[in-house]
Amino acid sequence: MPGLILDPRSFGVDDLAPAVAHLRAGGVVAVPTDTYYGLAADPTQAGAVKRIFELKGRATGEALPLIAVSIEAVEKFCGPLGSAGARLAARFWPGPLSLVVDAPAAVATAVHAGRGTVAIRVPDHPVARALAGAFGGPLTATSANRSGDPPRRLAAAIADLGADVFIIDAGETPGGPASTIVDARVAPPRLVRDGAVPWDRVLGSLTP
């Protein structure tokens, strides 16, 4: 199984070159995030997205979340966040809050399950951000586990997913609740999924 071991405190972006090459070739990479390990793939490659569903045993019709290196990268890929979305991004990114945005035309349909929207965030983990930055665009980041199984905090627990998964082992991840998902395109903003960022903190950050 391909992979590499990194110290998240001292790695260099060049260390990620093998993982980036794997992504560009349509492969899947297991990467640590600020919650659990996630499965990263190029969201514009239908074959790569299909492989994630196969690895997880995930039903089609369930959307995949995305991660990006920065607010600027999100807006370059998805368009302007709008006033409320930009305020939430400035307040909670990097961190476990995802914003619902219109899915770019380049994104494979399976990523948004035909709904036309995706949830995206900037994670508070240097390796996840650096991988997206080195790749040059957002990546999928669904949890690295079989559907119905607990998410994984350790890279060693991912080995059973598939021999073709490239694993970036950067140690144990924090775990905890999944990201809060908010649709700030509507007024007032709508809570899509409760998670790591309490809803009252979200609303409070939008209060003048």
C-alpha positions in Angstrom: 0.0 0.0 0.0 1.6 3.4 -1.0 2.0 6.1 1.6 4.3 8.3 3.6 4.9 9.3 7.2 5.0 13.0 8.1 5.5 15.0 11.2 2.7 17.6 11.0 4.9 20.1 12.8 7.9 20.0 10.5 7.0 18.5 7.1 7.6 20.4 3.8 5.1 20.8 1.0 7.5 19.0 -1.3 7.0 15.9 0.9 3.5 15.7 -0.4 4.5 15.3 -4.1 3.8 11.5 -4.2 0.3 12.1 -2.7 -0.4 14.9 -5.2 0.7 12.7 -8.1 -1.6 10.0 -6.9 -4.5 12.4 -6.7 -3.9 13.8 -10.2 -3.8 10.2 -11.5 -7.3 9.7 -10.2 -6.3 8.0 -7.0 -7.6 8.3 -3.4 -5.5 9.6 -0.5 -6.2 9.2 3.2 -5.3 12.4 4.9 -5.5 13.6 8.5 -7.9 16.4 9.2 -8.8 18.3 12.4 -11.4 15.7 13.2 -10.7 12.3 11.6 -8.8 10.9 8.7 -10.6 11.7 5.4 -10.5 10.3 1.9 -9.3 12.9 -0.5 -9.8 12.7 -4.3 -10.1 15.1 -7.2 -13.8 16.1 -7.1 -13.7 16.8 -10.8 -12.7 13.3 -11.8 -15.8 11.0 -11.8 -13.7 7.9 -11.7 -11.9 9.0 -8.5 -15.2 10.0 -6.9 -16.7 6.6 -7.8 -13.7 4.9 -6.1 -14.5 6.6 -2.9 -18.0 5.3 -2.9 -16.7 1.8 -3.6 -14.1 2.0 -0.8 -16.7 3.2 1.8 -19.5 1.0 0.6 -21.4 4.3 0.5 -24.8 4.6 -1.1 -25.0 6.8 -4.1 -27.2 9.8 -3.4 -25.1 10.8 -0.4 -23.0 13.9 -1.1 -19.3 14.2 -0.3 -17.9 17.2 1.6 -14.9 19.2 0.3 -11.9 20.9 1.9 -9.7 23.7 0.6 -6.4 25.4 1.6 -7.9 28.9 2.1 -10.9 31.2 1.8 -9.4 32.5 -1.5 -9.2 29.0 -2.9 -12.8 28.3 -2.0 -14.0 31.5 -3.7 -11.8 30.8 -6.8 -13.4 27.4 -7.1 -16.9 28.1 -6.0 -17.5 31.8 -6.5 -18.1 34.5 -3.8 -19.4 33.3 -0.5 -21.7 36.3 0.0 -21.8 38.6 3.0 -22.9 36.1 5.7 -20.8 33.2 4.3 -17.7 35.4 4.2 -18.2 36.5 7.8 -18.6 32.9 8.9 -15.5 31.8 7.0 -13.5 34.7 8.5 -14.6 33.7 12.0 -14.4 29.9 11.9 -11.8 28.9 9.2 -9.6 27.1 9.6 -12.0 24.9 11.6 -14.9 22.4 11.7 -17.5 24.6 10.1 -18.7 23.8 6.5 -20.5 26.2 4.3 -23.1 25.1 1.6 -22.2 26.6 -1.8 -23.4 26.1 -5.3 -21.5 23.2 -6.9 -19.2 24.3 -9.7 -20.0 22.8 -13.1 -16.6 21.0 -13.1 -17.5 18.9 -10.0 -18.6 15.4 -10.7 -22.3 14.9 -10.2 -21.8 12.1 -7.7 -20.1 14.6 -5.3 -23.3 16.6 -4.9 -25.6 13.7 -5.6 -27.4 15.8 -8.2 -28.5 18.5 -5.7 -26.3 21.2 -7.2 -24.7 22.2 -3.9 -21.6 21.1 -1.9 -20.4 21.7 1.7 -16.9 23.0 1.9 -14.5 24.2 4.6 -10.9 25.0 5.4 -9.7 22.4 7.9 -7.6 23.2 11.0 -4.9 20.7 10.1 -1.7 21.7 8.4 -1.3 18.5 6.4 -4.9 18.6 5.0 -4.6 22.3 4.0 -1.1 21.7 2.5 -2.4 18.8 0.4 -5.2 20.9 -1.0 -2.8 23.7 -1.7 -0.2 21.5 -3.4 -2.9 19.9 -5.5 -4.2 23.3 -6.5 -7.8 23.0 -5.7 -10.4 21.6 -3.3 -10.5 17.9 -2.5 -13.1 15.5 -1.1 -12.8 14.8 2.6 -15.3 12.2 3.6 -14.4 10.1 6.6 -11.9 7.3 6.0 -14.1 4.4 7.1 -16.6 1.9 5.7 -20.1 3.4 5.9 -21.6 2.5 9.2 -18.2 1.9 10.9 -16.7 4.5 13.3 -14.5 7.1 11.7 -10.7 6.6 12.2 -8.2 8.7 14.1 -5.2 6.6 13.3 -3.7 5.9 9.9 -3.1 2.2 10.7 -6.8 1.7 11.0 -7.3 2.7 7.3 -5.3 -0.1 5.9 -8.3 -2.4 5.3 -10.0 0.0 3.0 -8.1 -0.8 -0.1 -4.5 -1.5 -1.3 -4.7 1.4 -3.8 -5.4 4.0 -1.1 -2.3 6.3 -0.6 -2.0 6.9 3.2 -0.5 10.0 4.7 0.3 9.0 8.2 0.7 12.1 10.3 -0.2 10.7 13.7 -3.4 10.6 15.6 -6.2 13.1 14.8 -8.3 14.8 17.5 -11.6 13.2 16.7 -14.7 14.7 18.1 -17.9 15.8 16.4 -18.1 16.2 12.7 -18.1 19.7 11.2 -21.2 21.9 11.6 -22.8 22.5 8.2 -24.5 25.9 7.5 -26.3 27.2 4.5 -25.5 31.0 4.6 -26.9 31.6 1.2 -30.4 32.1 2.7 -31.5 34.6 5.3 -31.5 33.8 8.1 -28.8 31.1 7.7 -30.0 27.5 8.0 -28.4 24.8 10.1 -28.0 21.8 7.9 -26.1 19.6 10.3 -25.3 20.1 14.0 -21.6 19.6 14.8 -18.4 20.8 16.4 -19.3 24.5 16.2 -22.4 25.2 18.3 -25.3 26.9 16.4 -25.5 29.7 18.9 -21.9 30.6 18.2 -22.7 30.6 14.5 -25.6 33.0 15.0 -23.7 35.1 17.4 -20.9 35.7 14.9 -23.5 37.2 12.5 -25.0 39.6 15.0 -23.9 43.2 14.5 
